Amino acid sequence: MPTTQRTPPAAASGEQDIERIICASVLTRPQAPYAEMERIRETSMRHNQRFGIHAALLCQSGWYVHWMEGPGPALRAMRERVAGDNRHHTQLLVHHSRGPRYLLTRWSMMLNPSDEPPAEFGKRVSSLHESLQRGIQYPPTSVIRRLVAPLRVGLANETETDPEAFHRVGVCSADDGRGFDLVRWLARKHRTASQARRVAGEDDLDSGTDYVDFRQDGHPCRVIAVSRTGLRHGLRRAFLPDWGHLVLLFGDDAKRNTQLMQRVVEACASLPAHPELLGAASDEGVHARMAVAARVAGLRYRQLGLMRAEECDEAWHAVGERLALLGPPRSSQWDLTHPAWIA
Ligand SMILES: Cc1cc2nc3c(=O)[nH]c(=O)nc-3n(C[C@H](O)[C@H](O)[C@H](O)COP(=O)(O)O)c2cc1C
């Protein structure tokens, strides 16, 4: 499959390059992990701000994945401090690079209530750790995805060699839950299961995010439902530049529609690339207003057509046509030998 490789995004003007570290470690007490993560969030919010460190903490199958970005010396000191924490052990480095920040907020976290055994998760950690030692590493978002959300559709044939080449389509609705309905509908249609995650930001309670993997016209495709709150999280925003499209399901409430677009504009601010916005609304006037709001913010907006948010069939048919028109999915993979790597 033809894929284009990207180079790491350039630093935003005025910002110094920072270092990025991702470590995986084993939880000492895997019971009630969310309560422990909330305690870690509380201390981290205090310390990280002082040192200019932004962090994301993920927990799955008895493992933590800790992604930190900040000025090199402070970041490495923080890594050592965290390594001595008896709430985890066997800390392994799986990514170390230099460049602009991916994490634009001080803290975000994700819990995956997966029933995958710790040893299986550990195999993916070892593989990334060993390849880093051999001088091969992957972009931060790729490392996180490989660890916590490997694509659930296998590679179709020998020409499909790049695991980062798949359609990524986000979906968010003005009315609660419509995006999640679309993901569940797609899961039923493709006779597969959707995956659920709990996510939280700097100070909010946790909210959900669901995704489903399937093949669209033969190409691997992931559709991710996000709540409006979820759009604010640093972890979510770090992945937005990899997404080709974000489907926005508008409803009948003008205020909620405007709020959704505002959230999208805020989420995309300062990102090196934005998904194309695909709007579904039952009224031409909504499309017209949203297209203007998107254009003012420098975002691309395209109408999926006139339809109600609950018309999953129609919405997905229109998305499928757009994907087919654009051709094979592009890769989010960087050049694996880029000099920004610190190995
Ligand atoms: C997986 C994991 C990740 C952590 N991440 C951070 C972090 O990003 N920033 C931080 O200050 N503390 C973090 N901590 C907590 C530190 O290990 C340590 O407990 C804390 O910095 C001590 O703060 P105190 O001296 O104010 O009690 C983390 C702990 C664990 C187990």
Ligand as a Chemical Component Dictionary entry (heavy atoms), coordinates in Angstrom:
data_LIG
# 
_chem_comp.id                   LIG 
_chem_comp.type                 NON-POLYMER 
_chem_comp.pdbx_formal_charge   0 
_chem_comp.three_letter_code    LIG 
# 
loop_
_chem_comp_atom.comp_id 
_chem_comp_atom.atom_id 
_chem_comp_atom.alt_atom_id 
_chem_comp_atom.type_symbol 
_chem_comp_atom.charge 
_chem_comp_atom.model_Cartn_x 
_chem_comp_atom.model_Cartn_y 
_chem_comp_atom.model_Cartn_z 
_chem_comp_atom.pdbx_ordinal 
LIG C1  C1  C 0 3.374 6.055  37.338 1  
LIG C2  C2  C 0 3.631 7.294  38.152 2  
LIG C3  C3  C 0 3.701 8.517  37.514 3  
LIG C4  C4  C 0 3.940 9.686  38.245 4  
LIG N1  N1  N 0 4.013 10.883 37.601 5  
LIG C5  C5  C 0 4.338 12.005 38.284 6  
LIG C6  C6  C 0 4.500 13.247 37.619 7  
LIG O1  O1  O 0 4.322 13.382 36.398 8  
LIG N2  N2  N 0 4.834 14.323 38.374 9  
LIG C7  C7  C 0 5.011 14.247 39.730 10 
LIG O2  O2  O 0 5.326 15.244 40.357 11 
LIG N3  N3  N 0 4.841 13.084 40.368 12 
LIG C8  C8  C 0 4.518 11.966 39.697 13 
LIG N4  N4  N 0 4.362 10.780 40.364 14 
LIG C9  C9  C 0 4.488 10.794 41.832 15 
LIG C10 C10 C 0 5.953 10.806 42.241 16 
LIG O3  O3  O 0 6.508 9.512  42.118 17 
LIG C11 C11 C 0 6.103 11.255 43.704 18 
LIG O4  O4  O 0 5.255 10.487 44.524 19 
LIG C12 C12 C 0 5.732 12.702 43.916 20 
LIG O5  O5  O 0 6.365 13.530 42.979 21 
LIG C13 C13 C 0 6.165 13.079 45.338 22 
LIG O6  O6  O 0 5.627 14.316 45.656 23 
LIG P1  P1  P 0 5.747 14.863 47.170 24 
LIG O7  O7  O 0 7.215 14.851 47.510 25 
LIG O8  O8  O 0 5.168 16.243 47.108 26 
LIG O9  O9  O 0 4.938 13.928 48.022 27 
LIG C14 C14 C 0 4.114 9.605  39.660 28 
LIG C15 C15 C 0 4.027 8.361  40.286 29 
LIG C16 C16 C 0 3.787 7.213  39.552 30 
LIG C17 C17 C 0 3.696 5.887  40.251 31 
# 
loop_
_chem_comp_bond.comp_id 
_chem_comp_bond.atom_id_1 
_chem_comp_bond.atom_id_2 
_chem_comp_bond.value_order 
_chem_comp_bond.pdbx_ordinal 
LIG C1  C2  SING 1  
LIG C2  C3  SING 2  
LIG C2  C16 DOUB 3  
LIG C3  C4  DOUB 4  
LIG C4  N1  SING 5  
LIG C4  C14 SING 6  
LIG N1  C5  DOUB 7  
LIG C5  C6  SING 8  
LIG C5  C8  SING 9  
LIG C6  O1  DOUB 10 
LIG C6  N2  SING 11 
LIG N2  C7  SING 12 
LIG C7  O2  DOUB 13 
LIG C7  N3  SING 14 
LIG N3  C8  DOUB 15 
LIG C8  N4  SING 16 
LIG N4  C9  SING 17 
LIG N4  C14 SING 18 
LIG C9  C10 SING 19 
LIG C10 O3  SING 20 
LIG C10 C11 SING 21 
LIG C11 O4  SING 22 
LIG C11 C12 SING 23 
LIG C12 O5  SING 24 
LIG C12 C13 SING 25 
LIG C13 O6  SING 26 
LIG O6  P1  SING 27 
LIG P1  O7  DOUB 28 
LIG P1  O8  SING 29 
LIG P1  O9  SING 30 
LIG C14 C15 DOUB 31 
LIG C15 C16 SING 32 
LIG C16 C17 SING 33 
# 
